Amino acid sequence: MSRSLKSIATIAALLAVAFAGGVSHTAAQNAPPRSWPEVKCERYGKAWADALARRGTRGLGRDFLERHEAFLASGCMARADVCPRSAEELEVANMMVVAAMNAGTASTFPPFACRK
């Protein structure tokens, strides 16, 4: 396995653990029930934050980061319009798709799409 694939696999595995992590039993008892889309968005947002903390933003363009932040700010309801253009952006997008799928969401949940 190439070094790049090993890195992607390692980060994807770490993101999957973060994505699948739950809240404490006490906190869950006191919080109002959340919808599945809210839970997915919270988990996805945590996985995104973890990914950036682990790999940094080197190679990720301003447009990529801003559009992704807009997706999170919308409660993960905005139209998918985050287009990975560099190799680094594509690597992060692939990691996030794997993390989303490992957490039980559809591979179409993340906001990655290139329309033009």
N, C-alpha and C positions, 0 to 999 in steps of 0.2 A: 504494500500500500504506500503511495507516495506521501511525502511529508504534508502536503496541502490537504490530502484526503484525511490523514490522521488528525490534523488540526480541526478540520470541519467536523469529523466524527466526535472528537473529544468535546468541542464546544457544544455541538448539538445534544450530546448526552447530558452535559451540565445544564443546558437550557431546558431539556425535558424534565429533569428533576425539579428545577425551579418552577416550571410551568405547571407541573402536577401538584406542587406543594399546596397544602391547605392552611386554614386558619385554626387557631386553638379552639378547643371545645367550648370554653367559656365565652370567647368572642363570638362564636357561631350562635350560641344561645341568646345573646343579647342583641344581635344584629337583626334587622328586618330581613325577611327572605329576599334573595336576589334572583333575578332571572338568569337563565343560562347564558344569554348574550352578555350580561354584565359580568358574570363569572369568567367567561372566555376572555373578555377585554381586560379584566384585572390580571389574569394569569399571563396574557400576551404582553401587557405593559411591563410586568415584572421580568418576563423573559427578555424583552427588549432592553430594559435597563441593565440586566445582568450581562447581556451580550456586549453592550457598549462598555461596561465596566471592565470586562475581561479583555476585549480586543481593542478598545479605543475607537476613535472615529477616523483614523488615518485612512485616506483613500475614499472616504464617504463624502460626496458632494453636498453642498448647502441645500440644493433643491431636494435631494433624496431625504436628508434629515428633516427639513421643514415639512415636506409632504407627509412623512411618517408621523411626525409630532401632531400634525393636523388630524390625521386618522385617529390617533390615540385620544386627542382632545374631543373628538366627536363621539366618544364612547365606542369607538371601533365601528361606527355606522356609516362613515363617509364612503363614497365611491372609491374603489381601488384605483389609485392613480400614482402610486409610487413606482417609478420606473428605474430599475437598477441599470446603470450605464457602464460603470467601470467593473473590472474584475472583482475588486473589493466589495462593491455594492452587491454584485451577484452572489458572492460568497455569503454575505450577511443575509440576503434574501433567502437563499437556500437553507441556511441554518434556521431561520425563523419558520420556514415552511415545515421543516422536519420537527422542530419543537412543537409547533401547533398540532401536527398530526399525532405526535407522541402523547399529547395531552387530550386526545380524543376529539379535537375539532377537525373540520374538513380542511383539506389542503387549500381550499378557496377562501378561507377566513382571512389570511394575511392580505395586506393591501397592495400587493405587487402586481402591476400590470403596465404594459407599454402599449399605448394606443396608436402611436404613429411611428 
